[in-house]
Amino acid sequence: MRAPDYHGGGLVNLIAELEHRLTGSAKAHRLRADLAARIPPASSYVFVLIDGLGDYQLDHPAAAPLAEHRVGAIDASFSTQTTVNTSTLATGTPPSQHGLIAYLLRIHGRVVNTIFWFDTEGRSVNIDYRTILPSPNLAERLSAGGAESIVVEPSGLVGSPLEQVLYRGATVLPAEDDAAGVRVALEKAAAPGRLVALYVPHVDAAAHTAGQRSDLYRDSLRDASRIWKSIAAGLPSSAVAVGAADHGHVDVEPEHSLRLPDLPRVTFYGDSRVVYVSGDTRAAARLTVDLPATWVSRSEMDGWWGPPPYHPELELRRPDGALVADEGFALLYPGSDGRLTGQHGGLTEAELRIPILVAAPRT
């Protein structure tokens, strides 16, 4: 286990690099110079977020069209979950600063699912979603700097709680299908001073459902490759496409998804690969005697979420320790989904490392 790189080799630094190019400043450290040099300058950027496409997954034969455009690899933020890392993208800051540090987040005294924004008992959360992430976020800073943030996502996500959490200040445009998403993204990137984000969910959904050895997963990589190739082929002369992911994936066999026992003075949250623990840490640590997991104390987790200045509620949200599942295992508890084959959230290289893809207009 190691902490992600937040100082030049992480997802937060990639988005800071694009922010700086568009406005002349950024909240986080820019991308390491050797990596930044592989992204050509442009007046607008199309940022293609391929959910769940870890760098190691580019070895799959169906990912060959994506691998051809790989220029390097960086770290996702911890935990390696979609809502954590899309919050990093939406704010241009690490989790330590934006405060959304887990898929299942302890907030306002409840454990809340940060995709659907209901608690582990299925009750909705009475909160203004647009205030979850700090201000100014990336879209607001781009606007203040004379640039524009545009998000193109599947129409079913538009107006959802998660969309409201992430994209305050951005122009959000629906796409009915893949072709529409590509068309809209390319049209919007033709004007200067824009960061156009296109969200591609296929790989993550297939990996969760059927795992990386399945036909469904192979087809999802083909779909993602087709989208990327269409973006690359249709780029306006003044735009560059940058692709990345929010995390990688590991497969967990059904018999290796193990349910944690109820402990009277313990709250479990986080995810199934790294389970956050609040309360009786001794009782939780003793579980490692019988379970394939390692106990990590609160002090040992310093740096996992990133550097200061810390979010004002970070101390309330971060755990007292964590159960880190062994490779190939997942730990289940109220709120986690035991039906999933593909899992992520941990600090293995397969979950942590994500690719940078680059495409420039043909000359």
FITI-455875 format. One record per residue (C-alpha): residue in one letter; residue number from 0; x, y, z. Coordinates in Angstrom, 3 decimals. Example, Ala and Ser with C-alpha at 12.3 -4.5 7.8 and 13.67 -1.06 7.14 Angstrom:
BEGIN
{r A; 0; {12.300; -4.500; 7.800}}
{r S; 1; {13.670; -1.060; 7.140}}
END
This chain:
BEGIN
{r M; 0; {0.000; 0.000; 0.000}}
{r R; 1; {1.123; 3.512; -0.771}}
{r A; 2; {-0.532; 6.899; -0.789}}
{r P; 3; {-1.486; 8.279; -4.194}}
{r D; 4; {0.672; 10.942; -5.793}}
{r Y; 5; {-1.031; 14.327; -5.403}}
{r H; 6; {2.014; 16.420; -6.263}}
{r G; 7; {2.385; 15.968; -10.010}}
{r G; 8; {1.507; 12.375; -10.860}}
{r G; 9; {-2.179; 12.185; -9.987}}
{r L; 10; {-5.591; 12.766; -11.539}}
{r V; 11; {-5.879; 16.009; -9.594}}
{r N; 12; {-2.688; 17.226; -11.270}}
{r L; 13; {-3.959; 16.337; -14.734}}
{r I; 14; {-7.072; 18.443; -14.271}}
{r A; 15; {-4.966; 21.222; -12.709}}
{r E; 16; {-2.759; 21.175; -15.809}}
{r L; 17; {-5.767; 21.763; -18.067}}
{r E; 18; {-7.160; 24.427; -15.734}}
{r H; 19; {-3.847; 26.278; -15.756}}
{r R; 20; {-3.620; 26.155; -19.535}}
{r L; 21; {-7.103; 27.659; -19.878}}
{r T; 22; {-6.922; 30.297; -17.143}}
{r G; 23; {-3.284; 30.772; -16.132}}
{r S; 24; {-3.775; 29.386; -12.618}}
{r A; 25; {-4.891; 26.241; -10.808}}
{r K; 26; {-5.755; 25.204; -7.277}}
{r A; 27; {-3.547; 22.068; -7.217}}
{r H; 28; {-0.035; 21.248; -8.401}}
{r R; 29; {0.194; 20.951; -12.167}}
{r L; 30; {1.110; 17.711; -13.904}}
{r R; 31; {4.731; 16.591; -13.727}}
{r A; 32; {6.672; 18.245; -16.558}}
{r D; 33; {7.503; 15.061; -18.451}}
{r L; 34; {3.844; 14.054; -18.530}}
{r A; 35; {2.573; 17.549; -19.309}}
{r A; 36; {4.897; 17.704; -22.321}}
{r R; 37; {2.987; 14.802; -23.888}}
{r I; 38; {-0.223; 16.858; -24.058}}
{r P; 39; {-0.066; 19.357; -26.946}}
{r P; 40; {-1.218; 22.922; -26.306}}
{r A; 41; {-4.728; 23.778; -27.464}}
{r S; 42; {-7.336; 26.486; -27.113}}
{r S; 43; {-9.943; 23.917; -25.928}}
{r Y; 44; {-9.753; 20.413; -24.498}}
{r V; 45; {-12.093; 17.434; -24.691}}
{r F; 46; {-11.656; 15.468; -21.492}}
{r V; 47; {-12.947; 11.897; -21.945}}
{r L; 48; {-13.540; 10.167; -18.624}}
{r I; 49; {-13.751; 6.405; -19.200}}
{r D; 50; {-15.177; 5.173; -15.926}}
{r G; 51; {-13.334; 2.157; -14.535}}
{r L; 52; {-10.546; 1.922; -17.127}}
{r G; 53; {-7.420; 1.226; -15.084}}
{r D; 54; {-4.029; 1.370; -16.731}}
{r Y; 55; {-3.531; -2.361; -16.281}}
{r Q; 56; {-6.752; -3.013; -18.181}}
{r L; 57; {-5.257; -1.648; -21.390}}
{r D; 58; {-3.592; -5.068; -21.811}}
{r H; 59; {-6.953; -6.495; -22.888}}
{r P; 60; {-6.997; -7.108; -26.676}}
{r A; 61; {-10.231; -5.133; -27.061}}
{r A; 62; {-8.522; -2.079; -25.539}}
{r A; 63; {-5.836; -1.903; -28.231}}
{r P; 64; {-7.276; 1.271; -29.867}}
{r L; 65; {-7.111; 2.984; -26.475}}
{r A; 66; {-3.635; 1.668; -25.663}}
{r E; 67; {-2.345; 3.186; -28.914}}
{r H; 68; {-3.079; 6.652; -27.501}}
{r R; 69; {-1.618; 6.047; -24.043}}
{r V; 70; {1.121; 8.548; -23.195}}
{r G; 71; {1.611; 7.678; -19.526}}
{r A; 72; {-0.067; 6.696; -16.266}}
{r I; 73; {-1.018; 8.561; -13.096}}
{r D; 74; {-2.703; 7.818; -9.766}}
{r A; 75; {-6.388; 8.116; -9.020}}
{r S; 76; {-7.345; 9.780; -5.751}}
{r F; 77; {-8.147; 7.654; -2.711}}
{r S; 78; {-10.462; 6.009; -2.242}}
{r T; 79; {-10.413; 4.708; -5.788}}
{r Q; 80; {-14.123; 5.228; -6.302}}
{r T; 81; {-16.164; 7.121; -8.898}}
{r T; 82; {-17.732; 9.722; -6.633}}
{r V; 83; {-14.421; 10.480; -4.915}}
{r N; 84; {-12.555; 10.966; -8.177}}
{r T; 85; {-15.292; 12.782; -10.066}}
{r S; 86; {-15.348; 15.161; -7.093}}
{r T; 87; {-11.610; 15.620; -7.605}}
{r L; 88; {-12.295; 16.435; -11.249}}
{r A; 89; {-15.205; 18.738; -10.420}}
{r T; 90; {-13.194; 20.728; -7.893}}
{r G; 91; {-9.625; 20.400; -9.153}}
{r T; 92; {-8.627; 19.464; -5.602}}
{r P; 93; {-7.752; 16.238; -3.742}}
{r P; 94; {-10.250; 14.523; -1.413}}
{r S; 95; {-8.557; 16.029; 1.641}}
{r Q; 96; {-9.726; 19.400; 0.382}}
{r H; 97; {-13.066; 18.648; -1.281}}
{r G; 98; {-14.184; 16.402; 1.578}}
{r L; 99; {-15.926; 13.603; -0.352}}
{r I; 100; {-13.565; 10.834; 0.773}}
{r A; 101; {-15.635; 7.666; 0.257}}
{r Y; 102; {-18.384; 5.999; -1.742}}
{r L; 103; {-20.251; 5.383; 1.526}}
{r L; 104; {-19.570; 8.598; 3.399}}
{r R; 105; {-20.184; 9.405; 7.048}}
{r I; 106; {-21.845; 12.806; 6.912}}
{r H; 107; {-24.222; 14.573; 9.302}}
{r G; 108; {-24.205; 11.534; 11.585}}
{r R; 109; {-25.317; 9.070; 8.873}}
{r V; 110; {-23.617; 6.760; 6.395}}
{r V; 111; {-24.715; 7.979; 2.983}}
{r N; 112; {-24.422; 6.479; -0.497}}
{r T; 113; {-22.760; 9.261; -2.501}}
{r I; 114; {-24.103; 8.126; -5.876}}
{r F; 115; {-27.788; 8.095; -4.991}}
{r W; 116; {-27.641; 10.172; -1.782}}
{r F; 117; {-29.671; 7.959; 0.504}}
{r D; 118; {-28.512; 6.349; 3.729}}
{r T; 119; {-27.939; 2.642; 4.409}}
{r E; 120; {-31.577; 2.279; 5.496}}
{r G; 121; {-32.827; 3.679; 2.207}}
{r R; 122; {-33.864; 7.081; 3.538}}
{r S; 123; {-33.220; 10.113; 1.369}}
{r V; 124; {-30.846; 12.780; 2.607}}
{r N; 125; {-32.399; 16.197; 3.170}}
{r I; 126; {-29.561; 18.357; 1.921}}
{r D; 127; {-28.856; 20.868; -0.819}}
{r Y; 128; {-26.676; 18.729; -3.097}}
{r R; 129; {-25.063; 21.789; -4.665}}
{r T; 130; {-23.452; 22.679; -1.339}}
{r I; 131; {-21.696; 19.323; -0.797}}
{r L; 132; {-18.491; 20.339; -2.566}}
{r P; 133; {-16.645; 23.537; -1.661}}
{r S; 134; {-16.761; 26.742; -3.641}}
{r P; 135; {-15.373; 27.849; -5.974}}
{r N; 136; {-15.258; 24.578; -7.850}}
{r L; 137; {-13.492; 24.000; -11.158}}
{r A; 138; {-16.356; 25.290; -13.327}}
{r E; 139; {-16.645; 28.442; -11.252}}
{r R; 140; {-12.911; 29.110; -11.398}}
{r L; 141; {-12.856; 28.510; -15.158}}
{r S; 142; {-15.702; 30.974; -15.585}}
{r A; 143; {-13.909; 33.574; -13.463}}
{r G; 144; {-10.818; 33.045; -15.618}}
{r G; 145; {-12.666; 33.583; -18.881}}
{r A; 146; {-13.114; 29.915; -19.825}}
{r E; 147; {-16.122; 27.590; -19.815}}
{r S; 148; {-16.860; 24.142; -18.398}}
{r I; 149; {-19.216; 21.884; -20.369}}
{r V; 150; {-20.202; 18.368; -19.297}}
{r V; 151; {-21.755; 15.847; -21.705}}
{r E; 152; {-23.268; 12.827; -19.991}}
{r P; 153; {-25.969; 10.181; -20.549}}
{r S; 154; {-29.388; 11.803; -20.376}}
{r G; 155; {-30.449; 9.555; -17.488}}
{r L; 156; {-27.874; 11.209; -15.228}}
{r V; 157; {-28.939; 14.789; -15.909}}
{r G; 158; {-30.688; 16.291; -12.893}}
{r S; 159; {-29.701; 13.426; -10.589}}
{r P; 160; {-28.390; 14.142; -7.088}}
{r L; 161; {-24.858; 13.227; -8.164}}
{r E; 162; {-25.002; 15.559; -11.149}}
{r Q; 163; {-26.102; 18.375; -8.834}}
{r V; 164; {-23.259; 17.596; -6.423}}
{r L; 165; {-20.592; 17.634; -9.115}}
{r Y; 166; {-21.421; 20.174; -11.757}}
{r R; 167; {-22.476; 23.389; -10.068}}
{r G; 168; {-21.633; 26.218; -12.461}}
{r A; 169; {-21.031; 23.991; -15.483}}
{r T; 170; {-23.202; 23.672; -18.575}}
{r V; 171; {-24.543; 20.100; -18.490}}
{r L; 172; {-25.762; 18.629; -21.782}}
{r P; 173; {-27.595; 15.294; -22.182}}
{r A; 174; {-26.641; 12.618; -24.705}}
{r E; 175; {-29.230; 10.049; -25.737}}
{r D; 176; {-26.586; 7.633; -27.015}}
{r D; 177; {-22.875; 7.330; -27.711}}
{r A; 178; {-23.037; 8.980; -31.114}}
{r A; 179; {-24.893; 11.971; -29.689}}
{r G; 180; {-22.335; 12.315; -26.898}}
{r V; 181; {-19.473; 12.393; -29.391}}
{r R; 182; {-21.278; 14.835; -31.663}}
{r V; 183; {-22.139; 17.282; -28.881}}
{r A; 184; {-18.661; 17.132; -27.338}}
{r L; 185; {-16.974; 17.865; -30.673}}
{r E; 186; {-19.382; 20.682; -31.505}}
{r K; 187; {-18.747; 22.394; -28.171}}
{r A; 188; {-14.980; 21.969; -28.410}}
{r A; 189; {-14.880; 23.960; -31.656}}
{r A; 190; {-15.041; 27.238; -29.703}}
{r P; 191; {-11.921; 28.393; -27.826}}
{r G; 192; {-11.530; 28.534; -24.066}}
{r R; 193; {-13.549; 25.451; -23.225}}
{r L; 194; {-13.066; 22.316; -21.174}}
{r V; 195; {-15.579; 19.817; -22.527}}
{r A; 196; {-15.934; 16.665; -20.413}}
{r L; 197; {-17.497; 13.526; -21.894}}
{r Y; 198; {-18.479; 10.780; -19.465}}
{r V; 199; {-18.227; 7.173; -20.730}}
{r P; 200; {-19.755; 4.640; -18.263}}
{r H; 201; {-19.535; 1.386; -20.232}}
{r V; 202; {-16.350; -0.221; -18.879}}
{r D; 203; {-17.168; 0.296; -15.216}}
{r A; 204; {-20.697; -1.092; -15.586}}
{r A; 205; {-19.518; -4.216; -17.400}}
{r A; 206; {-16.637; -4.878; -14.999}}
{r H; 207; {-18.941; -4.625; -11.992}}
{r T; 208; {-21.546; -6.869; -13.560}}
{r A; 209; {-19.509; -9.632; -15.171}}
{r G; 210; {-15.791; -9.132; -14.554}}
{r Q; 211; {-12.865; -8.646; -16.891}}
{r R; 212; {-12.954; -12.114; -18.448}}
{r S; 213; {-16.509; -11.746; -19.736}}
{r D; 214; {-17.881; -11.066; -23.202}}
{r L; 215; {-19.796; -8.126; -21.748}}
{r Y; 216; {-16.541; -6.558; -20.591}}
{r R; 217; {-14.878; -7.155; -23.971}}
{r D; 218; {-17.814; -5.452; -25.694}}
{r S; 219; {-17.649; -2.509; -23.279}}
{r L; 220; {-13.995; -1.934; -24.174}}
{r R; 221; {-14.932; -1.993; -27.838}}
{r D; 222; {-17.650; 0.587; -27.184}}
{r A; 223; {-15.256; 2.837; -25.270}}
{r S; 224; {-12.644; 2.432; -28.007}}
{r R; 225; {-15.181; 3.382; -30.661}}
{r I; 226; {-16.130; 6.529; -28.728}}
{r W; 227; {-12.496; 7.530; -28.252}}
{r K; 228; {-11.629; 6.898; -31.911}}
{r S; 229; {-14.622; 9.002; -33.005}}
{r I; 230; {-13.496; 11.862; -30.768}}
{r A; 231; {-9.925; 11.610; -32.045}}
{r A; 232; {-11.011; 11.524; -35.693}}
{r G; 233; {-13.388; 14.481; -35.388}}
{r L; 234; {-11.366; 16.938; -33.316}}
{r P; 235; {-11.559; 20.580; -34.359}}
{r S; 236; {-8.202; 22.021; -35.404}}
{r S; 237; {-7.859; 24.009; -32.164}}
{r A; 238; {-8.764; 21.218; -29.717}}
{r V; 239; {-6.945; 18.288; -28.120}}
{r A; 240; {-8.535; 15.223; -26.521}}
{r V; 241; {-7.288; 13.970; -23.161}}
{r G; 242; {-8.583; 10.684; -21.810}}
{r A; 243; {-8.329; 9.276; -18.303}}
{r A; 244; {-10.260; 7.226; -15.770}}
{r D; 245; {-11.413; 7.533; -12.178}}
{r H; 246; {-10.039; 4.155; -10.996}}
{r G; 247; {-9.169; 0.669; -12.144}}
{r H; 248; {-10.874; -2.651; -11.349}}
{r V; 249; {-10.086; -5.993; -9.747}}
{r D; 250; {-12.226; -9.109; -10.031}}
{r V; 251; {-13.510; -10.763; -6.862}}
{r E; 252; {-14.927; -14.280; -7.006}}
{r P; 253; {-18.315; -14.697; -5.264}}
{r E; 254; {-16.832; -16.884; -2.527}}
{r H; 255; {-14.288; -14.149; -1.770}}
{r S; 256; {-16.933; -11.513; -0.981}}
{r L; 257; {-17.168; -11.946; 2.782}}
{r R; 258; {-19.701; -10.334; 5.095}}
{r L; 259; {-18.405; -8.584; 8.190}}
{r P; 260; {-20.110; -9.416; 11.485}}
{r D; 261; {-22.154; -6.772; 13.259}}
{r L; 262; {-20.166; -5.140; 16.043}}
{r P; 263; {-22.128; -3.169; 18.656}}
{r R; 264; {-19.861; -0.120; 18.878}}
{r V; 265; {-18.544; -0.023; 15.310}}
{r T; 266; {-19.725; 1.818; 12.198}}
{r F; 267; {-18.507; 0.491; 8.855}}
{r Y; 268; {-18.417; 2.738; 5.780}}
{r G; 269; {-16.089; 3.532; 2.867}}
{r D; 270; {-16.260; 0.649; 0.378}}
{r S; 271; {-15.685; -3.091; 0.197}}
{r R; 272; {-11.972; -3.070; -0.593}}
{r V; 273; {-10.988; -0.613; 2.155}}
{r V; 274; {-13.594; -0.571; 4.902}}
{r Y; 275; {-13.532; 2.558; 7.049}}
{r V; 276; {-14.089; 1.937; 10.760}}
{r S; 277; {-15.453; 4.394; 13.316}}
{r G; 278; {-15.790; 3.404; 16.964}}
{r D; 279; {-14.320; 0.370; 18.718}}
{r T; 280; {-11.101; -0.061; 16.758}}
{r R; 281; {-9.855; -2.927; 18.938}}
{r A; 282; {-12.893; -5.026; 18.095}}
{r A; 283; {-12.560; -4.191; 14.423}}
{r A; 284; {-8.827; -4.933; 14.359}}
{r R; 285; {-9.446; -8.366; 15.908}}
{r L; 286; {-11.465; -9.311; 12.812}}
{r T; 287; {-8.211; -9.704; 10.897}}
{r V; 288; {-7.533; -12.898; 12.861}}
{r D; 289; {-10.257; -14.663; 10.870}}
{r L; 290; {-10.575; -12.487; 7.766}}
{r P; 291; {-8.243; -11.854; 4.779}}
{r A; 292; {-7.586; -8.250; 5.719}}
{r T; 293; {-5.028; -5.933; 7.281}}
{r W; 294; {-5.787; -3.418; 10.008}}
{r V; 295; {-4.517; 0.105; 9.300}}
{r S; 296; {-4.654; 2.728; 12.030}}
{r R; 297; {-5.827; 6.293; 11.527}}
{r S; 298; {-2.288; 7.655; 11.767}}
{r E; 299; {-1.090; 5.245; 9.069}}
{r M; 300; {-3.678; 6.684; 6.680}}
{r D; 301; {-2.187; 10.174; 6.745}}
{r G; 302; {-1.646; 11.374; 3.208}}
{r W; 303; {-4.029; 8.899; 1.600}}
{r W; 304; {-6.574; 11.643; 0.832}}
{r G; 305; {-4.055; 14.338; -0.055}}
{r P; 306; {-2.361; 17.402; 1.398}}
{r P; 307; {-3.731; 20.396; 3.331}}
{r P; 308; {-5.502; 22.797; 3.564}}
{r Y; 309; {-8.036; 20.274; 4.815}}
{r H; 310; {-11.777; 20.394; 4.292}}
{r P; 311; {-13.391; 21.739; 7.495}}
{r E; 312; {-15.265; 18.452; 8.048}}
{r L; 313; {-12.442; 16.085; 7.141}}
{r E; 314; {-11.754; 15.135; 10.761}}
{r L; 315; {-15.425; 14.247; 11.267}}
{r R; 316; {-15.614; 12.173; 8.096}}
{r R; 317; {-12.318; 10.308; 8.164}}
{r P; 318; {-12.269; 6.946; 9.968}}
{r D; 319; {-10.537; 5.833; 13.155}}
{r G; 320; {-8.895; 3.084; 11.122}}
{r A; 321; {-9.580; 0.744; 8.226}}
{r L; 322; {-9.815; -2.904; 7.268}}
{r V; 323; {-7.907; -3.293; 4.010}}
{r A; 324; {-9.049; -6.418; 2.184}}
{r D; 325; {-6.393; -8.720; 0.774}}
{r E; 326; {-5.970; -8.835; -2.979}}
{r G; 327; {-8.902; -10.671; -4.556}}
{r F; 328; {-11.255; -10.169; -1.599}}
{r A; 329; {-14.100; -7.816; -0.700}}
{r L; 330; {-15.628; -7.162; 2.726}}
{r L; 331; {-19.375; -6.597; 2.873}}
{r Y; 332; {-21.468; -4.698; 5.426}}
{r P; 333; {-24.728; -2.693; 5.391}}
{r G; 334; {-24.815; -0.518; 2.294}}
{r S; 335; {-22.279; -2.485; 0.244}}
{r D; 336; {-23.278; -4.559; -2.777}}
{r G; 337; {-22.352; -8.235; -2.649}}
{r R; 338; {-23.533; -8.906; -6.201}}
{r L; 339; {-20.562; -7.220; -7.870}}
{r T; 340; {-17.780; -9.128; -9.605}}
{r G; 341; {-15.585; -6.134; -10.363}}
{r Q; 342; {-14.533; -4.144; -7.301}}
{r H; 343; {-12.403; -1.082; -6.613}}
{r G; 344; {-11.650; 1.353; -3.829}}
{r G; 345; {-8.319; 0.017; -2.634}}
{r L; 346; {-4.678; 0.909; -3.106}}
{r T; 347; {-3.454; -1.953; -5.266}}
{r E; 348; {-1.749; -0.774; -8.430}}
{r A; 349; {-4.581; -2.246; -10.524}}
{r E; 350; {-7.090; -0.028; -8.729}}
{r L; 351; {-4.872; 3.023; -8.333}}
{r R; 352; {-3.110; 3.433; -11.676}}
{r I; 353; {-5.029; 5.067; -14.502}}
{r P; 354; {-3.881; 5.937; -18.033}}
{r I; 355; {-3.503; 9.264; -19.777}}
{r L; 356; {-4.697; 9.097; -23.373}}
{r V; 357; {-4.020; 11.904; -25.847}}
{r A; 358; {-5.280; 12.626; -29.350}}
{r A; 359; {-4.511; 15.729; -31.427}}
{r P; 360; {-6.100; 16.911; -34.693}}
{r R; 361; {-4.742; 15.435; -37.868}}
{r T; 362; {-2.519; 17.813; -39.796}}
END
